[in-house]
Amino acid sequence: MRENAPSVEGLLRRAWYALFRHHPYYYAGALQWAAMRGDETQRLRRAFELFRREPLALRTLALRVYIDKLYYDRHSNAAAVPGPNRLRWTEPLGTDYHEELLRHYQARPEEFERDHAPILARTRELLREAAFEYVVEVGCGNGLLMERLAEHGAAAGTTFVGLDISAETIERTRQRWPGSRVQYHCCDTLQDFLGRVRPTSTLILANGTVQHFTQRELSGCLQWLVENVARGAVVVKDFTYPDGRLESQSRPAGGFSFYHNYEYLLAEAGLRDIRTQVYEARPTWKGVVVSARWGREARGGAV
């Protein structure tokens, strides 16, 4: 390396912000994980020295290979919790990501509406159909989705909660929305929070969150909900398989995330009334909103 080469921190931060605008879910976590380990840091430094003058498509390919080999070879579906995801979202870069995303959407409110209209519409439909003691978002980040949802209210007895594993993210989110109807809590897992409050009914939201769970972790969470909460519903917003195939086994999607067959996993855990909506989220990829219910008021057959 040249003596005047940029520091690892400066290199990672510039690369992270540059790549964020093109592939926000793919690379922020990879850069953060690599920065925390000596050997991976050196490999990543060399990769950027080699590819920084090449077209974005080539850098994209190089980093995808890097991620697949160094992450998925070590963290398969046998892992209960992907360790690097803890680094991604609990370190400052994770909080910065949420701040950057909030600024992006505040400057482009029409884009927020386009990206989140399906999950907002489905959630509001469920709230009209039945009352829930709690509405909980897993991985609430900057709180924008929950604030928009809580604006229109629900039953008077409904408590809105945003959960995140980053204490810094939660603190900034609380400061950002003073007087909010939403309660924001730092919590390691959804089970930890619900195990403390013990609700009889809960509506769970996951907006681009559970794609970072392994199949084992996601299946375990769904099974816990069915066994420990008498009645509830789940609404998941995610991206779809690029080739449209649905497999029972989750597979890597890049950026410490997985393609999950939500219909299969929800049904396997005993949820019913599974409904799926695929929509165009960006010109290059499609999003999906999947919802399901469990408990006494669950209904079967509708898709």
N, C-alpha and C positions, 0 to 999 in steps of 0.2 A: 504494500500500500504506500502511496505517496504521503510524505509527512504533512502536506497541506490539505490532505483529503478531509472532507467534512466529518464531524463527529457522528457516531452511530445515532445518537439522539436526534441531531439535526437532520441527518439523512432519512431516518425513519419518519420523522414528523413531516418533512416536505413530501416524501413519497406517499404517506398516508393521506394527506390533504389532496394531493393531485389525483390519486386513484379513487378517493371517496366519490368524486363526482361521476365517475364512470361505473364503478362496481362497489357500492357501499357495503354490501354484505360479504363480499369475497375476501377483501384484503386487510381491513382494519385489524381483525383478529390475528391474521398471520403475521403481520408486522409486529404487533404487540408481543405475541408469543416468542417470536424469534429474538426480540430485544431482551428477553429475560434469561436467555441461555447462551453461554459463551460460544460454543461450537456453532450453533445455528446463527448467531449474530455474525460470525465471520463468514459463513456461507452466504448469508443474505447480503452482506456488504459486497462480497465479490460478485454476486448476481447483479446487483444494481450497477456496479462499476462496468460490468460487461454489457448490460442491456439498456443502460439509461439513454443511449443515443439511438436506440432502435425504435421502430414503430410500436404503438401501443399494443397492437395485436400480438407481436412477438413477446413483449414484456408480459402480457396477459398469459400467454401459453407457458412461459418460463415459470411464472409464479404459481400457476395452477399445478404444474408438475411438482414444484417445490412443496406446496401445501399437501398434495396427495401423498407424496413419499414420506415426508417427515411427520405428518400428523396422522393420517389414516392407517399407516402401517403400525402405529403405536397405540391408537385409541380407536378400537373397533367397537362394535355393538356390545361386546362383552364388558366394556367399561361402564360403570354405573353413572358416573358424571365425567364429562370431558374436562380434564384439568385445565387445558389452555383457555377454555371459555371463562373460567373464573378469572384468569388474568385479563382477558379481553375486557370484561365488563366491570371489574372492580378497580382497575387501575385508571389513572387520569385520562388515558386515551379513550376509554369507554365513555366517560362523562363528556369529554370533548365531542365525541361522536353525536351524542344526544343534543348538545348545544348547537352544533353545526346543523343538524337536521331541523331543529326548531327554527333557527334563523332562515333556513332554506324555505320552509313551509310558511312562515310568517310573511315572507316576501312574495310568496306565490300561493295565496289561499285557494285559488282555483285548483291548483295541483293537489293540495291536501284533500280537497273534496273529491277529486277524481280517484285518488289512490285509496281513500278510506270509505267511500260511499257504500260499497257492499257490506263491510263489517258493521258500519253504523246502522244501516237499514235493517240488517238481520237482527242485531242486538235490540234495537228499538221494537222490532216486531215481537221478539220474545218477551220483552218487558210489558208490552201491551197484553199479551196472552196470559201472563201469570205474574204474581208478585214474588219477589225474591228477598230474602233477608239481607243478603250481601251481593254486590256486583264487584268482582275482583279482577283486575288486570295483572297478569303475570309478566313482569318485565316492563313496567310502565314508562321507564325512561324519563323524558322531559314532561310527561303528563298531558300532552296536548290532546290525545285521543280521549282520555278519561274526562278532561275538562269539557270537551265538546259534548260528550255523552251526558254528563251530569247537568249541563245547561238546560236540557229539555226535561230533566227530572224523571222520576219513577214514583212508585208508591212512597207515601210519607215515611214508612218505616224502613226503607231500603238504605243501606249504608254502602257508599262507594269507596273502594279501597284500591290504591295503586301499590304494587309490590315491586321491589328491585333489590338485587343483591349488592348494589353499591351504596354505601352510606353517603358518599359524597354526592352521588346523583340524587338521592332522596333529599338531602339537605338543600341542594340547589332548587329542586322542584318545589319543595315547600315554600322557599323564599319567593319563587317565581309566581305562585298563585296564592297570595294572602287572602284569607277569608273564603277559601275554596270549600265546596261541599265534600270534596274528595279527601280521604285520609291517606297519607303516604307513609309507608313503613319499609324499612330495610329488613329483609328477611331472606334467609338462605334458600328455602324451598316453599312452595305453596302449601305442602303438608304441614310445615312448621307453623304457619300462620293459622290455617283452618283448625289445626289440632288445639290451638290455644282458645280461639273464639267459639268453636264448636257450633256452627250454624246448622239450622235445620234445612235451609235451602240456599243455594248459591248459584250465581251465573258467573262462569269463568270466561275471561277474554284472553286471547293470546295473539298479539299483533306482531307477526314476524319474530316470535320468540321460541316456540317449541321446535322450530327447525334446527335449533342448536342443541336439542336433547338427542341423546342416542335413543334407539328404539326401545332398549331395555328401560331407560329412565322414563320415557314417555308412557310406555305401557304400565309401568309401576305406578305412576302418578294417576293415571286414569282409573286403575283398579282400586287405588286408595280412596278416590272420590266416591266411587260406587259403594264401597264398603263402609264409609264413615260419614257421608252426608246423605240424608234421607232423600232429598230431591234436588235436582239441579240441571243445568244446561252448560254446554261448552260451545264457544264460537272461536274458530281458529282462522286467521288470515295468514297465507303463506304463498310461496310460489309453487308452480306445478312441475311435474316431470317435463323436461323439454321435448321428449319424444312422445308424450301422451301415454306411456305405458304405466300400468299400476301393478306393483308387485307387493307381495306380502312382506318381503324383506326390505327394510329401509337401506338406502345406499347413499354414498357420499355425494354432496352437491357442490363442494368447494367452500372455502372460507369457514371451516369448522362447522358446517351445517350439513343437514341430511335431507334427502327427499323421502318423505313419509307417505305411505298410503293411508290417509286418515280414515277413510271409510272402513278399511280393514281393521285398523287398530281400535277405532271406536266400537265397532261391532264386537270385536274380540273381548273388549272390556265389559260388554253388556249394555252399552248405550244404544238408544233407539231413536226413531224419528230422525235419521241421518239425512241431511240435506246438503247438497254440494252445488256451488255456483262458480263457474270458471269465467274469468273476465280478462280483458286486455289491460294489464297494468302499465306496460311500456311497449314500445314498438318491437322490442326484441324478446320479451318474455311475458308470460301470462300469470295472473294471480288466481288464487282460489280461496273461497270462503266456505268452510265446512262447519256445520252445527249439528248438535245431537243433544238428547236429553237422557236422563235416568231418573228412576224413582217413580212414585205413585202416579204422577201426571204425564209420564212419558207416553208417547203414542208411536206406533210403528207404521211403516209402509210408505210414508211420504218421502219423496226425493226431490 
